[in-house]
Amino acid sequence: MTANVQITFRDFEPPQLAEERIRDRFDRLVTIYPPITACRVVAEVPHRHHKKGRLYSIHIELFVPGGEVAVNRNHDDKHSHEDFFVALRDAFNAAERQLRTYSQRIHG
């Protein structure tokens, strides 16, 4: 069964290859925990007045049988998150860690 992936970009025009990179990273998550049934990714630029450049915020929800794994962090202090792909990488790395923890808790 193929999982449903919903991707939303808020308040900015997504970079080229953004959706492709998201789907590639999602495919890696499915290899870690195949029962994922759906995924929702929301990328946004929060409206905040600060001295830094635009900081991207990536929220990921993974729907699995019997639960949900969510990454919902804002990294207002990380200048590296001025780059969309760095923010995306960090969010998916966090999702991978949480999914591994969830898998170990369920199976072990």
N, C-alpha and C positions, 0 to 999 in steps of 0.2 A: 504494500500500500504506500502510495506517495503522500507525504505530508503536505498540507496546505501552508504556503508561506505568504503572508500579507506584509507588504512593505509600504510605509507611509513616510513622506518627507514633508516637514512643516517649516514654513517661513524661510525657505531657501531653495534654490535650484540645485538638484543633486549633481555631483560630478559625474563625468562619463565613467562607465564601468561600475558605478556604485551598486546597482541591483545585482549585477553579475557577481561581484565580490561578496555580497550578502548571501546569495544563493550558494556560492562555493563554501563559505564558512558554515552555513547551515548543513550542507552535505557532510562536512566533517563532524558536526554534532550528531548526526544520524548514525554515523559509524560508531560513535561512542555509546549511544543509547538508541537503538533502532525503534523502540515503541513510540517515539515522538509522533503525535497525531497532527499537531499544527504549530505554527510559529508566527508571532506578530513582532515586527521590528518597526519602531518609530524613531526616526532621526529628526532632530530639531535644533534650532538655534534659539535658546530662550531669550526673551526680551528683558535684558537687564542692562542697567547703566553701570559700566565699570571701565576701568582704564585698559583692560586687555582687549585683544581682538575678539573676533567671533569665536566662541567656544561651542563646539558641537556636543550635543547630548544624545546618546543612543540608549533606547530602552528596548529590551528583548523579553518576550514572554514565550516560554515553551510549554506547550500543553502535552502532558503525558498521562497515561492511564492512572487514575487515582490522584492526580495532583497537577501542580503547575510549578515551573521553575522560572523565576523572574530576575532580571538584572535591571535595576532601576536606579542608577547612580548618576549624580551630577558631579563633574570634576571641575568646579569653578577655579580651582587653584592650579590646574595643570595647563601650562602654556602649550604643551604638546597637543592638546585637544583643539587647537586652532586648525589642525589638519584633520579633515574628515576621516581619512583612512586610518590614522592613528587612534582616533576615538573609537572607530568601528572595531579595530583589532583589540583594543583593551576591553571593550564590552563583550566581544565574543570569547575572549580568553576568560573573562569572569564567568560567562555562561557555561563554558566548558568545565571550569572548576566546580561550579554549583551542580552541574549535571552529573559529574563523576561522584560527588558527595551524595546526591539523591540516589543514584544507582546503587552505591554501596549500602546506603541505609535500607533500600528496598530489598536488595538481594543478600544482605549479609550480616 
